[in-house]
């Protein structure tokens, strides 16, 4: 989460909500720096996240890290993506094999104990961080389908490049607002994550942070 993503080993999730417009106005009147972008400004950033439905084709334990899996994930490209995830303590290996997942695609690749990871599985976690569930699109979703925020749009705007993601810190700004609802649907500040077949969901975690 944030600086410690699931792909880098599970770590603390940033707390707190994004700053609403009234707080920004009050800060401006007081001559203080605003706490951050407004909800409206952040919502415009949502399409910058390149999120796709994926399917784990194969998975194995990382040879040099007990807490990490190394997965080959079909995200609709010519070749599967190698993704390293800190999920060993939370999801049995046999449940990862063939699993439908949701992948954040446009983070900079990271070297994880000698294995380069080219993305991150988005997961919901409870406050105690002892239950972690990879998000999934509805059954039947084809790997590679773009995940939208709001109503599904086959012409959803182009995402940010990896360099833009790093420079503008889109993920760091948007991640604190991601969570699941009482219906298990994943979203950002109530804006649902969707594919053509419906909502992206967690298996059982309600009101849980996503990272």
N, C-alpha and C positions, 0 to 999 in steps of 0.2 A: 504494500500500500504506500502511495506516495514514493518516498525514497527507497522503501523496502517492499518491493512488489512480490507477488506470489512467485513469479519467475526467478526472483532472487532469494527465495527462502521467505517464509511467511513472517511478517513483522508487524509492528503496531500500525493501526489505522488512524490517520489524522481525524481528529474530532472537530465539531463545530459546524455551523451552517455558513453558507455564503452570505455575504453582507447584503441586506435588502436596501432598496433605494433610500428610505427614510434615514437609515443610519449614515449613508453617504452624505445626504443633505445636511444632517446635523453635524457631521464631521467637518464638512466644508464651511459651515457657518462659524464653527469654533476655530477655524484656521488650522485644523489638524489634517493630516494625510488620511484619505479614505482607506477603510480596511481592505478593500479589494474591489473587483468589478461588481457591478450590479447584477441581479438575477437576469435582467433583460440582456445585458452585455454577454453574460455567460451563455445564455440560451442560444445566442447567435453563433457561439463557438462550437456547439454540439456536433454539427456535421464535419468538423475538423477531425474528429475521432474516426479512424478507419477500423470499423468493427465488422467482422464477418462470422457467419455460421461455419463451424468446422466439425470434423470427425477425427477422432484419434485412431490412426491406422495401426500403430504399434507403440508400445511403451516398455521401458525398462528402467531399472534403478540406475542412477548415476554411478559410474564406477568409483568416484572419489568423493561422494557426498551422500550420506545416509538419508538425508531428508528430501532429496531431489529425485524427481522422475525426469527422464529424457523421452520426449514423445515425438513421433512423426505424425503431423496433423494435416489432413486434407482440408485446404481452404480454397479449393477451386482453381489452384494454379497448376502449372505443368508438373511440378514436383512437390511432394509434401514439405511442409516447413518443420524444421527442428525447433522445438520449444522446450525449455527447461522450467519445471514448475515445482515449487516446494509443497507438494501435496501428499508425500508419503505417509505422514502421520494422520491424515484426514480421509483419504480415499484409498481403499485397497487396490492393488495393482490390477486385479482381475476386473474391477469395476471401471477402471480407466480404459481398458482395452475396448475399442469400438465405440467409445462414449461420444455422444454429441456434445459439443462445447461451443463456446463463443470466444473469439480471439480478437484481441486488440493488436492490429497489424503494424501500425506505423510508429512504434517506439524504436529508438536506436537499438541495433543488436547489442547484446551484452554477453561477455565471456563469463560463464558460470562454472568455475572450477575446471576450466579447460575445455568446456563444451559451449559453443556459441549458441545463444538463444535468439530466435528471430520473431519474437512476439510474446504475448502474455495471455494465458487463459483468464478470463474474467470470472471471479468467484464471489459469492456472498459469504459473509462470516458473522457469527454472533458476537456480542460484546466481549465475551470471555475468550474469544479466539480459539475455542476448543471444538467448534463445529464449522466446517468450511465446505461449501458446495459449489462446484463449477456450474455456471449458468448454462442454459441450453435453449435453443430455439425449438419450436414445436416439432413433434415427430413428422418425418417426411420432408423437412427442409433440406434442400440440396446444399452440400458444402460449398462455400464461396459466396452464398447470398449475402448481400450487404445488409447490415442491421441499421435501421433508421431510428431516430428519436422523434416520436410522434407518429402520425399516420404513415404507413409504409408508402414509399415513393420510389418507383423504379428508376427515376432520374434524380435521385438524391445528390446534393452538391458534392463536388470533388473533395476528398479529404486533404488534410495537410500532408506535406512531405515529412520525412523523418527529421530533417533539419529544422523545418518550421515548428514541428512539435517540440523539439528541444529548445529552440530559441524563444518561442512564445509561451512555453510551459502550459500548453493547452490541457494536458492530462493532469498536471498538478493543480490547476485551477478548477477543473471540472470534477475530479474524483470525489472530493468531499460531499458533493451533492448527489452522488449515486447511491441508491438503496432499493431494497425490495419493498413492495407494499403488502397490505393485509391479504391480497389475492395472490401473493408470491411473484407478481410481475415485477421485473426489473425496470428501473427508469431513473431519470434525473429530475429531482424536485417535482415529481408527479408526471413528468413527460415520459411516456412508456417507450421502452426499446422494442421495436417490432420488426418482423420480416413479413413476407407475403402471406404466410400461414397463421400469423397471430403474434402474440407477445412472447418475448424472451422471459424465462422464469427461473427461479431457484426451485429445488425439490421440496423444501419444507421450511426454509427460514423466512420469517415475516419481519419487516422493519429492520432488515439487516444491511449493514454497509457493504459496498461492492468495491473490490480492488483486484 
